[in-house]
Amino acid sequence: MIVERRQGRPGEARQGLAAIVNCGFPETAHCRPAGEIVRIFAAQAGFRFLGCLATGMGGAIGNRPLAKAGGLVRHQARALKQAAAWLAEGKEVPAETVALMGKPMMPRWFYNWVADRGWMRSARKFKTGKALRDKPYDRERSI
C-alpha cells in the first residue's frame, strides 16, 4: 500500500529509511533477510535506504530497555548513538557502526548454554521435557 501510494512521485527521494533488527539466534547473520526486505521496500517506495542496524542474541535483552541491560549491550548502545548522529544529518549509517551493532554481547557458547537452560525450565514447567529430543521428521526413523 505504501509503495503504491508513493510510486510516481516526481524528483529525487528525500525521505530516508533505516531499520533496526534483532533476532534471538546468536549470529547477527540471521537478520540479513529482514535488512534486505527493508532495503528492497525502500527502493520500491522511493525512500533513500540509510542502513540496517542488526544484532543477534536478542533473547539476552528480552523486553528490557537497553538502559537496564547495562554493559551487556555496550556495543549496541554505542552503535545506536553513532547511528542517531548520522541519521540526524540525513546520512547513511557507516559500515563501522553497522559492524559495532552486530558485535556479540557475550560468547556464543555462553548464550547457547543460558538459552538451553531456559528451554529446559520451560519444558519442566509445561511437563514436556521428554519431547525436547523428539525428531518427528527424522528420515532414518520414519523409514
DSSP file (Angstrom, degrees, kcal/mol; ACC not computed):
  #  RESIDUE AA STRUCTURE BP1 BP2  ACC     N-H-->O    O-->H-N    N-H-->O    O-->H-N    TCO  KAPPA ALPHA  PHI   PSI    X-CA   Y-CA   Z-CA
    1    1 A M     >        0   0    0      0, 0.0     4,-2.2     0, 0.0     5,-0.2   0.000 360.0 360.0 360.0 -45.4    0.0    0.0    0.0
    2    2 A I  H  >  +     0   0    0      2,-0.2     4,-2.0     1,-0.2     5,-0.2   0.924 360.0  52.2 -63.9 -43.0    2.8    2.5    0.9
    3    3 A V  H  > S+     0   0    0      1,-0.2     4,-1.6     2,-0.2    -1,-0.2   0.931 110.3  47.8 -58.9 -46.7    4.7    1.5   -2.3
    4    4 A E  H  4 S+     0   0    0      1,-0.2    -1,-0.2     2,-0.2    -2,-0.2   0.903 111.9  49.4 -62.6 -41.7    1.6    2.1   -4.5
    5    5 A R  H  < S+     0   0    0     -4,-2.2    -1,-0.2     1,-0.2    -2,-0.2   0.831 115.8  43.3 -66.9 -31.5    0.9    5.5   -2.9
    6    6 A R  H >< S+     0   0    0     -4,-2.0     3,-1.3    -5,-0.2    -1,-0.2   0.664  88.0 106.6 -91.5 -16.6    4.5    6.7   -3.3
    7    7 A Q  T 3< S+     0   0    0     -4,-1.6    38,-0.1     1,-0.2    37,-0.0  -0.319  78.3  27.5 -65.5 145.3    5.1    5.5   -6.8
    8    8 A G  T 3  S+     0   0    0      1,-0.3    -1,-0.2    -2,-0.0    -2,-0.1   0.511  79.3 150.2  84.1   4.9    5.3    8.1   -9.5
    9    9 A R    <   -     0   0    0     -3,-1.3    -1,-0.3     1,-0.1     2,-0.1  -0.510  47.0-119.5 -69.0 136.5    6.4   10.9   -7.2
   10   10 A P        +     0   0    0      0, 0.0    -1,-0.1     0, 0.0     0, 0.0  -0.398  67.4  16.7 -76.2 154.3    8.5   13.4   -9.0
   11   11 A G  S    S-     0   0    0     -2,-0.1     2,-0.1     2,-0.1     3,-0.1  -0.077  99.0 -35.3  84.0 179.7   12.1   14.2   -8.1
   12   12 A E        -     0   0    0      1,-0.1     2,-0.2     2,-0.0     0, 0.0  -0.458  69.8 -94.4 -78.9 147.6   14.7   12.5   -6.1
   13   13 A A        +     0   0    0      1,-0.2    -1,-0.1    -2,-0.1    34,-0.1  -0.444  43.8 174.2 -63.2 125.7   13.9   10.6   -2.9
   14   14 A R        +     0   0    0     -2,-0.2     2,-0.2    32,-0.2    -1,-0.2   0.739  52.8  80.9-104.1 -32.0   14.3   12.9    0.0
   15   15 A Q        -     0   0    0     31,-0.3    33,-3.0     1,-0.0     2,-0.3  -0.558  68.2-148.4 -81.0 141.1   13.0   10.8    2.9
   16   16 A G  E     -a   48   0A   0     -2,-0.2     2,-0.4    31,-0.2    33,-0.2  -0.711   6.9-159.2-106.3 159.7   15.3    8.3    4.4
   17   17 A L  E     +a   49   0A   0     31,-2.5    33,-3.0    -2,-0.3    34,-0.6  -0.988  11.2 175.0-140.1 127.3   14.6    4.9    5.9
   18   18 A A  E     -a   51   0A   0     -2,-0.4     2,-0.3    32,-0.2    34,-0.2  -0.911  15.6-146.2-126.4 157.2   16.8    2.9    8.3
   19   19 A A  E     -a   52   0A   0     32,-2.2    34,-3.0    -2,-0.3     2,-0.4  -0.919   8.7-156.8-126.3 150.6   16.0   -0.3   10.1
   20   20 A I  E     +a   53   0A   0     -2,-0.3     2,-0.4    32,-0.2    34,-0.2  -0.998  23.2 178.4-122.4 124.8   16.8   -1.9   13.4
   21   21 A V  E     +a   54   0A   0     32,-2.9    34,-1.9    -2,-0.4     2,-0.3  -0.980   8.1 174.8-130.3 136.6   16.6   -5.6   13.5
   22   22 A N  E     -a   55   0A   0     -2,-0.4     2,-0.3    32,-0.2    34,-0.2  -0.985   5.3-172.2-136.1 153.6   17.3   -8.1   16.3
   23   23 A C        -     0   0    0     32,-1.6    35,-3.2    -2,-0.3    36,-0.3  -0.934  32.7-121.6-138.3 164.1   16.9  -11.9   16.4
   24   24 A G  S    S+     0   0    0     -2,-0.3    35,-0.2    33,-0.2    32,-0.1   0.628  83.4  96.8 -82.1 -14.6   17.2  -14.5   19.1
   25   25 A F  S    S-     0   0    0      2,-0.1    32,-2.9     1,-0.1    33,-0.4  -0.433  82.0-124.0 -70.7 152.5   19.8  -16.5   17.3
   26   26 A P  S    S+     0   0    0      0, 0.0     2,-0.4     0, 0.0    30,-0.3   0.817  89.8  77.8 -69.2 -28.2   23.3  -15.8   18.4
   27   27 A E    >   -     0   0    0      1,-0.1     3,-1.3    29,-0.1    -2,-0.1  -0.687  69.3-149.3 -89.7 130.6   24.6  -14.9   14.9
   28   28 A T  G >  S+     0   0    0     -2,-0.4     3,-2.7    74,-0.3     4,-0.3   0.761  88.9  81.2 -64.1 -25.5   23.7  -11.5   13.5
   29   29 A A  G >  S+     0   0    0      1,-0.3     3,-1.6     2,-0.2    -1,-0.3   0.756  77.1  70.6 -55.5 -25.3   23.7  -13.0   10.0
   30   30 A H  G <  S+     0   0    0     -3,-1.3     4,-0.3     1,-0.3    -1,-0.3   0.644  91.5  60.6 -68.0 -12.3   20.2  -14.3   10.7
   31   31 A C  G <> S+     0   0    0     -3,-2.7     4,-2.0     1,-0.2     3,-0.4   0.587  78.5  91.4 -87.1 -11.7   19.0  -10.7   10.5
   32   32 A R  H <> S+     0   0    0     -3,-1.6     4,-2.6    -4,-0.3     5,-0.2   0.881  80.9  54.0 -56.5 -44.0   20.2  -10.2    6.9
   33   33 A P  H  > S+     0   0    0      0, 0.0     4,-2.3     0, 0.0    -1,-0.2   0.916 109.3  48.7 -58.6 -40.3   16.9  -11.2    5.2
   34   34 A A  H  > S+     0   0    0     -3,-0.4     4,-2.1    -4,-0.3    -2,-0.2   0.914 111.4  49.8 -64.8 -41.4   15.0   -8.7    7.2
   35   35 A G  H  X S+     0   0    0     -4,-2.0     4,-2.3     1,-0.2    -1,-0.2   0.892 110.7  49.8 -62.9 -39.6   17.5   -6.0    6.3
   36   36 A E  H  X S+     0   0    0     -4,-2.6     4,-2.7     2,-0.2     5,-0.2   0.882 107.6  54.2 -66.2 -38.5   17.3   -6.9    2.6
   37   37 A I  H  X S+     0   0    0     -4,-2.3     4,-2.6    -5,-0.2    -2,-0.2   0.925 110.6  45.9 -60.9 -44.2   13.5   -6.7    2.8
   38   38 A V  H  X S+     0   0    0     -4,-2.1     4,-2.7     2,-0.2    -2,-0.2   0.906 111.8  52.0 -66.2 -40.4   13.7   -3.2    4.2
   39   39 A R  H  X S+     0   0    0     -4,-2.3     4,-2.1     2,-0.2    -2,-0.2   0.926 112.5  45.0 -60.9 -45.2   16.3   -2.2    1.6
   40   40 A I  H  X S+     0   0    0     -4,-2.7     4,-2.5     2,-0.2     5,-0.2   0.914 112.5  51.4 -65.7 -43.4   14.1   -3.5   -1.3
   41   41 A F  H  X S+     0   0    0     -4,-2.6     4,-2.6    -5,-0.2     6,-0.2   0.925 108.5  52.1 -58.4 -44.4   11.0   -1.9    0.2
   42   42 A A  H  X>S+     0   0    0     -4,-2.7     5,-2.8     1,-0.2     4,-0.9   0.923 110.6  47.8 -58.9 -44.7   12.9    1.5    0.4
   43   43 A A  H  <5S+     0   0    0     -4,-2.1     3,-0.5     1,-0.2    -1,-0.2   0.915 114.7  45.4 -63.0 -43.2   13.9    1.2   -3.2
   44   44 A Q  H  <5S+     0   0    0     -4,-2.5    -1,-0.2     1,-0.2    -2,-0.2   0.833 115.8  46.0 -70.2 -32.3   10.3    0.4   -4.3
   45   45 A A  H  <5S-     0   0    0     -4,-2.6    -1,-0.2    -5,-0.2    -2,-0.2   0.495 115.5-110.5 -91.5  -3.7    8.7    3.1   -2.2
   46   46 A G  T  <5 +     0   0    0     -4,-0.9   -31,-0.3    -3,-0.5     2,-0.3   0.770  70.0 137.8  82.3  25.1   11.1    5.8   -3.2
   47   47 A F      < -     0   0    0     -5,-2.8     2,-0.6    -6,-0.2    -1,-0.3  -0.719  59.1-116.0 -95.8 153.3   12.9    6.1    0.1
   48   48 A R  E     -a   16   0A   0    -33,-3.0   -31,-2.5    -2,-0.3     2,-0.6  -0.816  31.5-131.8 -83.5 122.8   16.7    6.5    0.5
   49   49 A F  E     -a   17   0A   0     -2,-0.6   -31,-0.2   -33,-0.2     3,-0.1  -0.670  25.9-177.8 -79.7 121.7   17.9    3.5    2.3
   50   50 A L  E     -     0   0A   0    -33,-3.0    43,-3.1    -2,-0.6   -32,-0.2   0.366  48.8 -80.8-105.3   3.0   20.2    4.6    5.1
   51   51 A G  E     -a   18   0A   0    -34,-0.6   -32,-2.2    41,-0.2     2,-0.4  -0.499  32.3 -99.4 125.4 169.3   21.2    1.3    6.5
   52   52 A C  E     -a   19   0A   0    -34,-0.2     2,-0.7    -2,-0.2   -32,-0.2  -0.981  19.2-156.0-133.3 119.5   20.2   -1.6    8.8
   53   53 A L  E     +a   20   0A   0    -34,-3.0   -32,-2.9    -2,-0.4     2,-0.4  -0.861  26.4 178.3 -94.5 115.7   21.5   -2.0   12.3
   54   54 A A  E     +a   21   0A   0     -2,-0.7     2,-0.3    44,-0.3   -32,-0.2  -0.927  12.0 174.3-126.0 144.7   21.2   -5.7   13.2
   55   55 A T  E     -a   22   0A   0    -34,-1.9   -32,-1.6    -2,-0.4     3,-0.2  -0.997  15.6-148.7-146.1 145.2   22.2   -7.7   16.2
   56   56 A G  S    S+     0   0    0     -2,-0.3   -32,-0.2   -30,-0.3   -28,-0.1  -0.274  73.5  60.2 -93.8-172.0   21.8  -11.3   17.3
   57   57 A M    >   +     0   0    0    -32,-2.9     3,-1.9   -30,-0.1     4,-0.5   0.772  56.5 154.3  61.6  28.8   21.3  -12.6   20.9
   58   58 A G  G >>  +     0   0    0    -35,-3.2     4,-2.0   -33,-0.4     3,-1.2   0.765  61.5  71.0 -59.5 -25.4   18.1  -10.6   21.3
   59   59 A G  G 34 S+     0   0    0    -36,-0.3    -1,-0.3     1,-0.3     4,-0.1   0.777  88.0  63.8 -62.4 -24.9   17.0  -13.1   23.9
   60   60 A A  G <4 S+     0   0    0     -3,-1.9    -1,-0.3     1,-0.2    -2,-0.2   0.776 107.7  41.9 -69.5 -25.2   19.6  -11.7   26.3
   61   61 A I  T X4 S+     0   0    0     -3,-1.2     3,-1.7    -4,-0.5    -2,-0.2   0.848  84.9 171.8 -87.1 -38.7   17.8   -8.3   26.3
   62   62 A G  T 3<  -     0   0    0     -4,-2.0    -1,-0.2     1,-0.2    -2,-0.1  -0.420  68.7 -31.1  64.1-136.4   14.3   -9.7   26.5
   63   63 A N  T 3  S+     0   0    0     -2,-0.1    -1,-0.2    -4,-0.1    -4,-0.1   0.224 105.4 120.7 -99.6  13.1   11.8   -6.9   27.0
   64   64 A R    <   -     0   0    0     -3,-1.7     2,-0.1     1,-0.1     5,-0.1  -0.480  70.0-110.9 -78.2 146.7   14.1   -4.7   29.0
   65   65 A P    >>  -     0   0    0      0, 0.0     3,-1.4     0, 0.0     4,-0.7  -0.454  32.1-114.5 -64.8 150.4   15.0   -1.2   27.9
   66   66 A L  H >> S+     0   0    0      1,-0.3     3,-1.1     2,-0.2     4,-0.6   0.855 115.5  63.5 -57.5 -35.0   18.7   -1.0   26.7
   67   67 A A  H 34 S+     0   0    0      1,-0.3     3,-0.3     2,-0.2    -1,-0.3   0.797 104.7  46.6 -60.8 -28.0   19.4    1.3   29.7
   68   68 A K  H <4 S+     0   0    0     -3,-1.4    -1,-0.3     1,-0.2    -2,-0.2   0.565  98.5  69.9 -90.7  -9.3   18.5   -1.5   32.0
   69   69 A A  H X< S-     0   0    0     -3,-1.1     3,-1.1    -4,-0.7    -1,-0.2   0.616  84.5-170.2 -83.9 -12.6   20.6   -4.2   30.2
   70   70 A G  G ><  -     0   0    0     -4,-0.6     3,-1.6    -3,-0.3    -1,-0.2  -0.209  55.7  -8.6  66.2-146.9   23.8   -2.5   31.3
   71   71 A G  G >  S+     0   0    0      1,-0.3     3,-1.7     2,-0.2     4,-0.3   0.657 117.3  81.7 -63.4 -17.6   27.2   -3.4   29.9
   72   72 A L  G <  S+     0   0    0     -3,-1.1    -1,-0.3     1,-0.3     3,-0.2   0.857 102.0  34.3 -55.1 -36.5   25.8   -6.4   28.1
   73   73 A V  G <> S+     0   0    0     -3,-1.6     4,-3.1    -7,-0.2    -1,-0.3  -0.020  78.8 124.9-110.4  28.5   24.7   -4.1   25.3
   74   74 A R  H <> S+     0   0    0     -3,-1.7     4,-2.0     1,-0.2     5,-0.2   0.888  77.7  45.7 -58.1 -41.4   27.6   -1.6   25.4
   75   75 A H  H  > S+     0   0    0     -4,-0.3     4,-2.5    -3,-0.2    -1,-0.2   0.922 114.9  47.1 -67.8 -42.8   28.4   -2.1   21.7
   76   76 A Q  H  > S+     0   0    0      2,-0.2     4,-2.5     1,-0.2    -2,-0.2   0.904 111.7  50.1 -66.5 -41.6   24.8   -1.9   20.6
   77   77 A A  H  X S+     0   0    0     -4,-3.1     4,-1.9     2,-0.2    -1,-0.2   0.914 112.8  47.0 -63.4 -41.9   24.1    1.3   22.7
   78   78 A R  H  X S+     0   0    0     -4,-2.0     4,-2.4    -5,-0.3    -2,-0.2   0.907 111.8  51.0 -65.5 -41.0   27.3    2.9   21.3
   79   79 A A  H  X S+     0   0    0     -4,-2.5     4,-3.0     1,-0.2    -2,-0.2   0.901 108.7  51.3 -63.4 -40.7   26.3    1.9   17.8
   80   80 A L  H  X S+     0   0    0     -4,-2.5     4,-2.4     2,-0.2    -1,-0.2   0.895 110.1  49.1 -64.9 -38.9   22.8    3.4   18.2
   81   81 A K  H  X S+     0   0    0     -4,-1.9     4,-1.7     2,-0.2    -2,-0.2   0.929 113.3  46.9 -64.7 -44.1   24.2    6.7   19.4
   82   82 A Q  H  X S+     0   0    0     -4,-2.4     4,-1.9     1,-0.2    -2,-0.2   0.937 112.9  49.2 -61.5 -46.2   26.6    6.8   16.5
   83   83 A A  H  X S+     0   0    0     -4,-3.0     4,-3.2     1,-0.2     5,-0.3   0.892 106.0  57.1 -61.7 -39.9   23.8    5.9   14.0
   84   84 A A  H  X S+     0   0    0     -4,-2.4     4,-2.3     1,-0.2    -1,-0.2   0.896 105.9  50.5 -59.2 -40.3   21.5    8.6   15.5
   85   85 A A  H  X S+     0   0    0     -4,-1.7     4,-0.9     2,-0.2    -1,-0.2   0.921 113.8  44.2 -65.0 -43.6   24.1   11.2   14.8
   86   86 A W  H ><>S+     0   0    0     -4,-1.9     5,-2.6     1,-0.2     3,-0.7   0.931 115.1  47.8 -65.4 -45.5   24.4   10.1   11.2
   87   87 A L  H ><5S+     0   0    0     -4,-3.2     3,-1.7     1,-0.2    -2,-0.2   0.853 103.6  61.2 -66.6 -34.4   20.7    9.7   10.6
   88   88 A A  H 3<5S+     0   0    0     -4,-2.3    -1,-0.2     1,-0.3    -2,-0.2   0.798 106.9  47.3 -62.0 -27.0   20.0   13.2   12.2
   89   89 A E  T <<5S-     0   0    0     -4,-0.9    -1,-0.3    -3,-0.7    -2,-0.2   0.394 120.7-112.1 -92.0   2.0   22.2   14.6    9.3
   90   90 A G  T < 5S+     0   0    0     -3,-1.7     2,-0.2     1,-0.3    -3,-0.2   0.715  73.3 136.4  76.6  20.4   20.3   12.5    6.8
   91   91 A K      < -     0   0    0     -5,-2.6    -1,-0.3    -6,-0.2    -2,-0.1  -0.663  60.5 -98.3-103.5 157.2   23.4   10.4    6.1
   92   92 A E        -     0   0    0     -2,-0.2   -41,-0.2     1,-0.1   -42,-0.1  -0.420  42.9-104.5 -69.4 144.0   23.7    6.7    5.7
   93   93 A V        -     0   0    0    -43,-3.1   -41,-0.1    -2,-0.1    -1,-0.1  -0.569  44.1-119.0 -69.1 125.2   24.9    4.7    8.7
   94   94 A P    >>  -     0   0    0      0, 0.0     4,-2.0     0, 0.0     3,-0.7  -0.262  16.0-113.9 -70.1 156.3   28.6    3.8    8.1
   95   95 A A  H 3> S+     0   0    0      1,-0.2     4,-2.6     2,-0.2     5,-0.2   0.824 114.7  59.7 -57.4 -35.0   29.7    0.2    7.9
   96   96 A E  H 3> S+     0   0    0      1,-0.2     4,-2.0     2,-0.2    -1,-0.2   0.889 106.9  46.4 -63.4 -38.3   31.8    0.6   11.1
   97   97 A T  H <> S+     0   0    0     -3,-0.7     4,-2.2     2,-0.2    -1,-0.2   0.891 111.3  51.3 -71.2 -39.6   28.7    1.4   13.0
   98   98 A V  H  X S+     0   0    0     -4,-2.0     4,-1.4     1,-0.2   -44,-0.3   0.914 111.3  48.7 -61.1 -43.0   26.8   -1.4   11.5
   99   99 A A  H  < S+     0   0    0     -4,-2.6     4,-0.4     1,-0.2    -2,-0.2   0.885 108.9  52.8 -65.3 -39.1   29.6   -3.8   12.5
  100  100 A L  H >< S+     0   0    0     -4,-2.0     3,-1.3     1,-0.2    -1,-0.2   0.907 107.0  52.7 -62.8 -41.8   29.7   -2.4   16.0
  101  101 A M  H 3< S+     0   0    0     -4,-2.2    -1,-0.2     1,-0.2    -2,-0.2   0.859 108.1  52.4 -60.7 -35.4   25.9   -3.1   16.3
  102  102 A G  T 3< S+     0   0    0     -4,-1.4   -74,-0.3    -5,-0.1    -1,-0.2   0.451  79.2 120.7 -84.2  -0.1   26.5   -6.7   15.3
  103  103 A K  S <  S-     0   0    0     -3,-1.3   -27,-0.1    -4,-0.4   -28,-0.1  -0.399  74.3-102.1 -64.6 138.9   29.2   -7.4   17.8
  104  104 A P        -     0   0    0      0, 0.0    -1,-0.1     0, 0.0   -29,-0.1  -0.295  17.3-143.2 -62.3 145.1   28.2  -10.3   20.1
  105  105 A M  S    S-     0   0    0      1,-0.2   -31,-0.1   -79,-0.1    -2,-0.1   0.723  81.9  -9.7 -78.1 -22.7   27.0   -9.4   23.6
  106  106 A M  S    S-     0   0    0      0, 0.0    -1,-0.2     0, 0.0     5,-0.0  -0.943  99.7 -58.3-161.8 169.8   28.7  -12.4   25.1
  107  107 A P     >  -     0   0    0      0, 0.0     4,-2.1     0, 0.0     3,-0.5  -0.363  47.8-127.0 -60.7 141.3   30.5  -15.6   23.9
  108  108 A R  H  > S+     0   0    0      1,-0.2     4,-2.8     2,-0.2     5,-0.2   0.881 107.7  57.2 -59.5 -40.3   28.2  -17.7   21.7
  109  109 A W  H  > S+     0   0    0      1,-0.2     4,-2.0     2,-0.2    -1,-0.2   0.885 108.6  47.5 -59.6 -37.6   28.7  -20.9   23.8
  110  110 A F  H  > S+     0   0    0     -3,-0.5     4,-2.6     2,-0.2     5,-0.2   0.914 110.7  50.4 -71.0 -42.5   27.5  -19.0   26.9
  111  111 A Y  H  X S+     0   0    0     -4,-2.1     4,-2.7     1,-0.2    -2,-0.2   0.935 112.8  47.2 -58.4 -46.6   24.5  -17.6   25.2
  112  112 A N  H  X S+     0   0    0     -4,-2.8     4,-2.8     2,-0.2    -1,-0.2   0.891 110.6  52.3 -63.1 -39.5   23.6  -21.1   23.9
  113  113 A W  H  X S+     0   0    0     -4,-2.0     4,-2.0    -5,-0.2    -1,-0.2   0.930 112.6  44.2 -62.6 -46.3   24.1  -22.6   27.4
  114  114 A V  H  X S+     0   0    0     -4,-2.6     4,-1.9     2,-0.2    -2,-0.2   0.913 113.7  50.9 -65.3 -42.4   21.8  -20.0   29.0
  115  115 A A  H  X S+     0   0    0     -4,-2.7     4,-2.2    -5,-0.2    -2,-0.2   0.910 108.6  51.8 -62.7 -42.1   19.2  -20.4   26.2
  116  116 A D  H  X S+     0   0    0     -4,-2.8     4,-2.5     1,-0.2    -1,-0.2   0.902 107.7  52.1 -60.9 -40.9   19.2  -24.2   26.7
  117  117 A R  H  X S+     0   0    0     -4,-2.0     4,-2.5     1,-0.2    -1,-0.2   0.892 108.2  52.1 -61.9 -38.2   18.6  -23.8   30.4
  118  118 A G  H  X S+     0   0    0     -4,-1.9     4,-2.4     2,-0.2    -2,-0.2   0.905 109.0  49.6 -64.0 -41.8   15.7  -21.6   29.6
  119  119 A W  H  X S+     0   0    0     -4,-2.2     4,-2.6     2,-0.2    -2,-0.2   0.921 111.8  48.9 -61.4 -43.8   14.2  -24.3   27.2
  120  120 A M  H  X S+     0   0    0     -4,-2.5     4,-2.4     2,-0.2    -2,-0.2   0.908 110.2  50.6 -63.8 -41.8   14.7  -26.9   29.9
  121  121 A R  H  X S+     0   0    0     -4,-2.5     4,-2.3     1,-0.2    -1,-0.2   0.923 112.4  46.8 -61.9 -44.5   13.0  -24.7   32.5
  122  122 A S  H  X S+     0   0    0     -4,-2.4     4,-2.3     1,-0.2    -2,-0.2   0.899 110.4  53.2 -64.6 -40.1   10.0  -24.1   30.2
  123  123 A A  H  <>S+     0   0    0     -4,-2.6     5,-2.9     1,-0.2     6,-0.7   0.906 110.6  46.8 -62.9 -41.0    9.8  -27.8   29.4
  124  124 A R  H ><5S+     0   0    0     -4,-2.4     3,-1.0     3,-0.2    -1,-0.2   0.925 110.5  53.2 -64.4 -43.4    9.6  -28.7   33.0
  125  125 A K  H 3<5S+     0   0    0     -4,-2.3    -2,-0.2     1,-0.3    -1,-0.2   0.895 118.2  35.2 -58.7 -41.8    7.0  -26.0   33.7
  126  126 A F  T 3<5S-     0   0    0     -4,-2.3    -1,-0.3    -5,-0.1    -2,-0.2   0.288 110.0-120.3 -98.8   9.7    4.8  -27.4   30.9
  127  127 A K  T < 5S+     0   0    0     -3,-1.0    -3,-0.2    -4,-0.3    -4,-0.1   0.888  80.1 118.0  55.0  44.9    5.7  -31.0   31.5
  128  128 A T    > < +     0   0    0     -5,-2.9     3,-1.3    -6,-0.2     4,-0.5   0.114  25.8 120.3-122.9  19.1    7.0  -31.5   28.0
  129  129 A G  G >  S+     0   0    0     -6,-0.7     3,-1.1     1,-0.3     4,-0.3   0.834  71.7  56.1 -56.3 -37.3   10.7  -32.4   28.9
  130  130 A K  G >  S+     0   0    0      1,-0.2     3,-0.6     2,-0.1    -1,-0.3   0.772 102.2  57.7 -68.1 -24.4   10.6  -35.8   27.3
  131  131 A A  G X  S+     0   0    0     -3,-1.3     3,-1.4     1,-0.2    -1,-0.2   0.578  80.9  88.0 -82.7  -9.2    9.5  -34.3   24.0
  132  132 A L  G <  S+     0   0    0     -3,-1.1    -1,-0.2    -4,-0.5    -2,-0.1   0.830  92.5  42.6 -61.1 -32.1   12.5  -32.0   23.7
  133  133 A R  G <  S+     0   0    0     -3,-0.6    -1,-0.3    -4,-0.3    -2,-0.1   0.373  85.9 125.4 -97.3   5.6   14.6  -34.6   22.0
  134  134 A D    <   -     0   0    0     -3,-1.4     3,-0.1     1,-0.1    -3,-0.0  -0.320  41.2-166.3 -62.7 146.6   11.9  -35.9   19.6
  135  135 A K    >   +     0   0    0      1,-0.1     3,-1.7     3,-0.1     6,-0.1  -0.654  14.1 169.9-132.7  75.3   12.7  -35.8   15.9
  136  136 A P  T 3  S+     0   0    0      0, 0.0    -1,-0.1     0, 0.0    -2,-0.0   0.722  80.1  43.9 -64.9 -20.3    9.3  -36.3   14.2
  137  137 A Y  T 3  S+     0   0    0     -3,-0.1     2,-0.5     4,-0.0     3,-0.0   0.195  76.8 133.5-109.6  16.0   10.8  -35.6   10.7
  138  138 A D    <>  -     0   0    0     -3,-1.7     4,-1.4     1,-0.2     3,-0.3  -0.560  48.2-150.3 -69.0 118.7   14.0  -37.6   11.1
  139  139 A R  H  > S+     0   0    0     -2,-0.5     4,-0.7     1,-0.2     3,-0.2   0.877  91.2  53.9 -61.1 -42.1   14.2  -39.6    7.8
  140  140 A E  H  4 S+     0   0    0      1,-0.2     3,-0.4     2,-0.2    -1,-0.2   0.866 111.0  45.6 -65.2 -35.3   16.0  -42.6    9.2
  141  141 A R  H  4 S+     0   0    0     -3,-0.3    -1,-0.2     1,-0.2    -2,-0.2   0.755 109.4  55.5 -78.8 -23.7   13.4  -43.1   12.0
  142  142 A S  H  <        0   0    0     -4,-1.4    -1,-0.2     1,-0.2    -2,-0.2   0.535 360.0 360.0 -88.9  -5.1   10.4  -42.7    9.6
  143  143 A I     <        0   0    0     -4,-0.7    -1,-0.2    -3,-0.4    -2,-0.1   0.474 360.0 360.0 -86.0 360.0   11.5  -45.4    7.1
